[in-house]
Amino acid sequence: MPERGGVDTAPRPIDPRALRRCMGQFATGVTVITCRRGDLVHGTTVNAFTSVSLDPPLALVALDRRSRAGALLREDGDYVVNILDASQRDLAMHFAGRPMAEPVPWVDEDGPHPRLAGTVAHLVCRPWQIHDGGDHTLHVGSVQEFESRPGRPLLFHGGAFPELAPDDSAVAWSLCLDGMNPVAHLPVHDEPDRTGRTDRTDRTDRTDRTGD
């Protein structure tokens, strides 16, 4: 109990289902993590995936510590992060436990890096570090090779797969501005000139620095 006149700072119980709904408001892409361990080729659908570092090249995937995939990624051997195309909902559900009627479209299923055909990108990762993530384990992988193609990624939001609306904006955002000079990365239509005023003249012949 707090002292008289004090404030009770004890944390309130968290409802896991409500927290899951809250976290579901953050839209993500959808990946399938695939690997070969001996004669076994395994895959699992995961949306808890993110880039970590470019130098060295690192990526992170969070897996339920009770899952088969989590156990396999703790073993020696590479794994593949397949970033699904918007047309691959059936593949996402297949590796989440709802099998498709059609065969899975593999590329190099018999090789050391089995990956899925038709994805917008894939990354071959080598286990680098594993961290405690509560009821999950955080697998940080060193990117060994990767490939991407133009396409529309499959999105996951609020327990569903929404469509990605086309973006006609000419402004690209590719960097985190934390700790950087924000002026150098403003969209071109808001770029201040050297006097501190906002220059809104025609910039059709200028290079958009935000795409660097």
N, C-alpha and C positions, 0 to 999 in steps of 0.2 A: 504494500500500500504506500502511496506517496505521503510525504510529510504534509501536515496541515498547511494549506495555502500553496502547496506545490502543484506540479503538473505531472499527471500520469503519462510517462513516456513509453510504457510497455507496448510492444507492437501488437496490433490487432490481428486476429487470425485471418489468413488469406484463403479465400474460396478458390480451389484449383480450377474449377470449371469457369468461374467468372474471370480469373486471370487468363485462362486460355482464350476466352472470347476477346478480352482486351488485347492480348498479344496478336490475335488474329486480325486486328485492324491494321497491322503493318503488312502491306502487300510485299510478296516475295516472288522470286522465280521458283521453278520446280526443277529438281535434279533427280537423277537416278544414279546412285553410287554402285558401281560394278567392280568385281574383282575375281581373280582366279586363285584358288588355293588348292593345289594338287589337281585332281580331276573335277573339282567342283567350281562351277561358275555361279556366282551369287549376285543378286541385285536388290536394292531397296530404295524406295522413294523418300526423298529428303528435301525439305525446304529450308532447313536451318544450315545454310551454306553461305560463306562470305569470303571475299578476298581479304587477306591480312597484310601482305607486304609485297612490294615489287622488287626490293633488293635486300635480302634474297627473295625470290618468288615463292610466296607462301599462301596457302588457302586453308580455310577451316571448315569442318563439317561437325555438327553435333549429333550424336547418336545415343539412343536409349542404352544405358549400360547393360540392360537385360537382353538386348537384341542380338540376333545372330550376326548381323553386320558389324556391330560394335566389337564382338569377339574376334571376327575375322580381320578387322583392321588393326587389332592389337598384335596380330601375327606379322611375321616378315612378309614382304611382298608389296608391290605397287597396287594402286587402285585407280579407277577412272571416275571422274565426275562428269556425267552427261547432262548438259543443260538442255531441257526439252523445248521443242518447237511448239507453237500454239496448237498445232494439229495433233499433238501426241497425248491427249488426255487419257486415252485408253491405256497407253504405256504407263502413265503415272499411276492409274488405278491398278494395273496388272501387278506392278512391283509394290503396291500397297496392300495386296492381298485379294484383289478381285481379278482373276485370270481372264485374259482375252481369249476369244475363240481362234483368232489368227495367230500364226507363229510370231515370236518376237523377232524383229528385224535386227539381227546382229551384224557387226563388222568385226572380223577376226575373232570369232567366238572361240576358236581353238588355240589362239595365241595367248601370250602372257597378259595382254591388255584388252580384254573383250569390251567393246563399246557398242553403243546403239547407233543404228543408221538413222539419218534424217534429223539429227539434233542440230540446234543452232551453234553449239560449241561443245568441246570436250577438253578436259585437262587430265593428263596422267600425273598422278601424285605418288610420292614416296613418303612413307611415314617419317615424320620429323620429331614431333613431340606430342604427348598426350597429357591432357590436364583434367583435373576433377571439375565436373560441371553439375554437381548435385546428382539428380537422377539420370543425368546424361554424362557422357565422356566427350571431351572436346579434342578432336583429332586434327592437328595441324600438319598439313602435308607440304612437302617441297615439290613444286611443280617441275616436272621433268620435260614435258612437251605439251603442246596444246594446239588446237585448231578451231577456227570459227568460220562461219559463213553468214551472209545476210539472211535475215529472217525475223519472225516475230516470236518472242519467247512465250512460253506458257506461264501464266500468272496464277498465284494462289492468294485469295483474300477472303476472310470471313467464312472459311470452310467451303468455298466454291472457286471455280475457275473463271474469273471475269475476262472479258475481251479487252485487249489493249487498244485504246483509241489512237488513230493516227495523229502525229504531232507535226504541224506545219511550221513550227517555229524554226528560225534560222540560227537560234542561239543554242550552243552546246555547253553543257556543264560537265566537266570531266575531272575536277580537282576539289579536294577539301580545302576550304579557305582558312582553316584554323592555323594560326601562326604564320600566315602568308600576308603579303601586301594585297589587300582587297582591291585597290585601285587597278592593279595590273590584271585583275581577272573579272572586272565588271563586264556585263554585256555591252557591246559596242555602242548601243543607243544611249547608254547612261555613262559613258566614259568621260570623266572630267578632263578639261584641257589644263594647261599649266597654270592658268590664272585661277583655277579652282571652280570655274563655271562649268556647267554641264553643256557640252557641245552636242547639239542635236542636228547638225548639218548632215547632208547626204554622205553616207560612208560606203557606197556601193563598190568603191574600188579599194577599200581597206580590208586587211586580213582580220578575221575574228580570232582574237587571241585566246578565247576560252576553249578553243579546240586543240590547243597545244598539248 
